[in-house]
Amino acid sequence: MVKIFVTGGTGWTGSHVVPELLAHGHQITAIARSDATAKKLEDQGVTVLRGSLEDLDVLSKGAAGADAVIHMGYIHDFTQYGKKSADVDLAAIRALATPLEGTNKLLVVTSGTGSTFTPRPLETQAAVDLPVNPRGRGEVLALSFVEKGVRVINVRLPFTVHGPGDIGFVKLLVNAAKEKGFSAYVDEGENVWPAVHVNDAARLFRLAVETPASRFPSSGLALHGVGDEGIPTKEIARKIGEKLGVETKSIPKAEAIAHFGFVGMIFGLGCNPSRALTTEWTGWEPKEVGLLEDLETGTYFD
């Protein structure tokens, strides 16, 4: 049993991570901003500290009393992406990491495989491969605490963490196809998107905590939580078109944001991460359906 302090415990991924940890005997304390989220956590047997990601003293208190910290909370306001959202995240990571200095306790932070936006296979998972986008800045900051005696693991999640109830990027693609009357991809649609089922992602966070430090070559490495390592975006668009009974066609990159909204900036990008080292270190393998099958049989079109 590990005493774990969690941020983002009622978010999309976190709401699956918390029961996964509880089911395996871990003791959870989580931060909650509202009465509703506090009750949701308490009903599961989670100890709640009231506050938000901006209450740095509460974050430090939670971290100081834990054996490990899992930081999943983030302000997903894309009008502030790279601005307030990133600044709050950096301050939160610093508040969580500082009480762990000199303890060799574990800090698990979260960023994205898309932080690099590269078409090549993303295999390197050491500090030399650090991304530079807003979520990547948090990864950089967390890794700076390795030399201060904090054990750090970064879980990089893909563009889409899918499953029943997902309202993320894929749902936005579906909504755009409904609104426009056709399902679009950008340019040739050959860029690839990685994906993972939310249940598989939850298991990876648990394994990040449970896997002995000796299984990792060093501290400060990243785990790639990818089930599908790369699906051509044209195939995603085609599946959406098939399910809606509408045409699938290309649009130029210059029109992507106008067509899709914010997600248009991402749907034309590509990232092809490898999970090989993640499997080698933790034994994690995806067990749930992939994205295309989830689009075929899941709830995205209900």
C-alpha positions in Angstrom: 0.0 0.0 0.0 1.3 3.4 -1.0 0.0 6.7 0.3 -0.5 8.8 -2.9 -1.5 12.4 -3.2 -3.4 13.1 -6.5 -4.3 16.2 -8.4 -6.9 16.1 -11.2 -8.6 13.1 -9.5 -12.0 13.9 -11.0 -10.8 14.8 -14.5 -11.2 12.6 -17.5 -8.1 10.5 -16.9 -7.9 11.1 -13.2 -11.4 9.7 -12.6 -10.2 6.4 -14.0 -6.8 6.5 -12.2 -8.2 7.0 -8.8 -10.4 3.8 -8.8 -7.6 1.9 -10.4 -5.3 2.8 -7.5 -7.9 2.2 -4.9 -8.7 -1.3 -6.3 -5.0 -2.2 -5.8 -5.0 -1.2 -2.2 -3.4 2.2 -2.3 -4.4 5.0 0.1 -5.4 8.2 -1.8 -5.6 11.8 -0.8 -6.7 14.2 -3.5 -7.3 17.9 -3.9 -10.9 19.1 -4.7 -12.0 22.5 -5.6 -15.8 22.2 -5.3 -18.3 20.4 -3.0 -19.4 18.2 -5.9 -15.9 17.0 -6.7 -15.1 16.5 -3.0 -18.2 14.3 -2.6 -17.3 12.3 -5.7 -13.9 11.5 -4.2 -15.1 11.0 -0.6 -17.7 8.5 -1.8 -14.9 6.4 -3.2 -13.0 6.4 0.1 -10.6 9.2 -0.8 -9.3 11.7 1.7 -9.9 15.2 0.4 -8.0 18.4 0.8 -10.0 21.4 -0.3 -8.4 23.8 -2.7 -7.4 24.3 -6.3 -4.2 24.1 -8.4 -3.6 27.7 -7.4 -3.6 26.9 -3.7 0.1 26.2 -3.4 0.2 25.7 0.3 -2.5 23.0 0.0 -0.5 21.2 -2.7 2.6 21.3 -0.7 0.8 19.9 2.4 -0.6 17.0 0.4 2.7 16.2 -1.2 4.5 16.3 2.2 2.2 13.7 3.7 2.4 11.2 0.8 4.8 8.5 -0.3 4.2 9.5 -3.9 2.5 12.2 -5.9 0.6 11.9 -9.2 0.0 15.3 -10.8 -2.7 15.2 -13.5 -4.5 18.4 -12.9 -4.4 21.1 -15.5 -6.5 24.1 -16.5 -7.8 23.1 -19.9 -8.7 26.6 -21.1 -7.3 26.8 -24.6 -7.8 30.5 -24.7 -5.1 30.6 -22.0 -3.0 27.7 -23.3 0.7 28.7 -22.9 -0.3 31.6 -20.7 -2.2 31.3 -17.4 -2.7 27.5 -17.7 1.0 26.9 -18.1 2.0 29.3 -15.4 -0.4 27.7 -12.9 1.0 24.3 -13.9 4.6 25.3 -13.3 3.8 26.8 -9.9 1.8 23.7 -8.9 4.7 21.4 -9.9 7.1 23.4 -7.9 4.8 23.3 -4.9 4.4 19.6 -5.2 8.1 18.8 -5.8 9.7 21.1 -3.2 8.5 19.1 -0.1 9.9 15.9 -1.7 13.5 17.2 -2.0 16.0 14.9 -0.5 13.5 12.1 0.1 13.8 10.1 -3.1 10.0 10.0 -3.1 8.2 9.7 -6.4 6.6 12.6 -8.4 4.7 11.5 -11.4 3.8 14.4 -13.8 1.8 14.4 -17.0 2.5 15.8 -20.4 1.9 14.7 -24.0 3.6 12.6 -26.7 2.5 15.4 -28.9 4.8 17.8 -27.2 7.4 17.1 -29.9 5.1 17.1 -32.9 7.5 15.0 -34.9 6.7 12.6 -37.7 9.6 10.3 -36.7 9.2 7.4 -34.2 9.5 9.0 -30.8 11.6 6.4 -29.0 14.0 8.4 -26.9 12.5 8.9 -23.4 15.4 10.7 -21.6 15.9 14.3 -20.8 17.6 15.0 -24.1 14.3 14.6 -25.9 12.5 17.2 -23.8 9.6 19.0 -25.5 9.2 22.8 -25.4 5.5 23.4 -25.6 3.5 24.5 -22.5 3.0 21.0 -21.1 6.6 20.2 -21.9 7.7 23.1 -19.8 6.2 21.3 -16.8 8.2 18.2 -17.7 11.4 20.3 -17.8 10.7 21.8 -14.4 9.9 18.5 -12.8 13.1 17.0 -14.1 15.1 19.8 -12.5 14.2 18.3 -9.2 15.9 15.0 -9.9 19.3 16.5 -8.8 17.5 17.6 -5.6 16.7 14.1 -4.5 13.2 13.7 -6.1 12.4 10.6 -8.1 10.6 11.8 -11.2 8.6 10.0 -13.9 6.7 11.8 -16.6 3.7 10.1 -18.2 3.3 11.3 -21.8 -0.3 10.7 -23.0 -1.3 10.9 -26.7 -3.5 13.3 -28.6 -6.6 11.3 -27.7 -7.4 9.3 -24.5 -10.6 7.6 -25.6 -13.4 5.6 -24.1 -17.0 5.9 -23.0 -17.7 9.5 -21.9 -14.8 11.1 -23.8 -15.5 14.7 -24.8 -12.0 15.5 -26.0 -10.5 16.0 -29.4 -12.2 13.1 -31.2 -15.6 14.2 -30.0 -14.8 17.7 -31.5 -13.9 16.0 -34.8 -17.2 14.2 -34.8 -19.1 17.4 -33.9 -17.4 19.3 -36.8 -18.4 16.6 -39.2 -22.0 16.8 -38.1 -22.0 20.6 -38.4 -20.2 20.8 -41.7 -21.9 17.8 -43.4 -18.6 16.0 -44.2 -15.7 14.5 -42.3 -12.4 16.2 -43.0 -8.7 15.5 -42.8 -5.9 18.0 -43.4 -4.0 17.9 -46.7 -3.2 14.3 -47.5 -4.1 13.0 -44.1 -0.9 11.0 -43.9 0.1 12.5 -40.5 -0.5 10.0 -37.7 -2.2 10.3 -34.3 -1.4 8.1 -31.3 -4.2 7.1 -29.0 -4.8 5.2 -25.8 -7.9 3.9 -24.1 -8.5 5.7 -20.8 -8.5 2.4 -18.8 -5.1 1.5 -20.2 -3.9 5.0 -19.3 -5.1 4.5 -15.7 -3.2 1.2 -15.4 0.0 2.9 -16.6 -0.2 5.6 -13.9 -0.6 2.8 -11.3 2.4 0.9 -12.7 4.4 4.1 -12.6 3.9 4.1 -8.9 4.2 0.3 -8.3 7.2 -0.5 -10.5 10.4 -0.6 -8.5 12.9 2.2 -9.2 15.5 -0.5 -10.0 13.6 -1.4 -13.2 14.3 2.1 -14.6 17.8 3.0 -16.0 17.6 6.3 -14.2 15.3 8.8 -12.7 13.6 11.4 -14.9 12.5 9.2 -17.7 9.2 9.3 -19.6 6.6 6.6 -20.0 4.7 6.7 -23.3 1.0 5.7 -22.6 0.2 4.8 -26.2 -2.1 2.0 -27.4 -2.2 2.9 -31.0 1.2 4.3 -31.8 0.1 6.1 -34.9 -3.2 6.1 -36.9 -3.3 8.1 -40.2 -5.7 11.0 -39.6 -7.3 10.2 -42.9 -8.4 6.8 -41.4 -9.8 8.6 -38.3 -11.8 10.9 -40.6 -12.9 8.1 -42.8 -14.3 6.1 -39.8 -16.2 9.2 -38.6 -17.6 9.7 -42.1 -18.7 6.1 -42.3 -20.5 6.3 -38.9 -22.2 9.5 -39.8 -23.0 8.6 -43.4 -21.3 11.6 -44.8 -18.5 12.2 -47.3 -14.9 12.2 -46.2 -12.6 14.7 -47.9 -9.4 16.8 -47.5 -9.2 20.4 -46.5 -6.1 22.6 -46.8 -4.1 23.2 -43.6 -4.9 26.9 -43.9 -8.6 26.2 -43.3 -8.2 23.7 -40.5 -8.8 26.0 -37.5 -11.8 27.6 -39.2 -13.2 24.1 -39.9 -12.5 22.3 -36.6 -11.9 25.1 -34.1 -8.9 24.7 -31.8 -8.4 21.0 -32.6 -7.7 22.0 -36.2 -4.3 23.2 -35.1 -3.5 19.7 -33.9 -5.3 17.5 -36.4 -2.8 18.4 -39.1 0.2 17.6 -36.9 1.8 14.2 -36.4 3.5 12.2 -33.7 4.6 8.6 -33.8 5.7 7.6 -30.3 6.9 4.1 -29.3 5.8 2.3 -26.2 8.6 -0.3 -26.4 10.7 1.1 -23.4 7.5 1.7 -21.4 6.7 -2.0 -21.8 10.3 -3.0 -21.0 10.4 -1.0 -17.8 6.9 -1.5 -16.4 5.4 -4.5 -18.2 2.5 -2.3 -19.4 0.6 -3.4 -22.5 -2.7 -2.0 -23.8 -5.6 -4.3 -23.2 -8.6 -2.3 -24.4 -9.9 -1.6 -27.9 -8.0 0.8 -30.1 -9.4 4.2 -31.3 -10.8 3.0 -34.6 -12.7 0.1 -32.9 -13.9 2.5 -30.2 -15.3 4.8 -32.9 -17.0 1.8 -34.5 -18.5 0.3 -31.3 -18.3 3.1 -28.7 -20.4 6.1 -27.7 -19.0 8.9 -29.8 -22.2 9.0 -32.0 -24.8 8.6 -29.4 
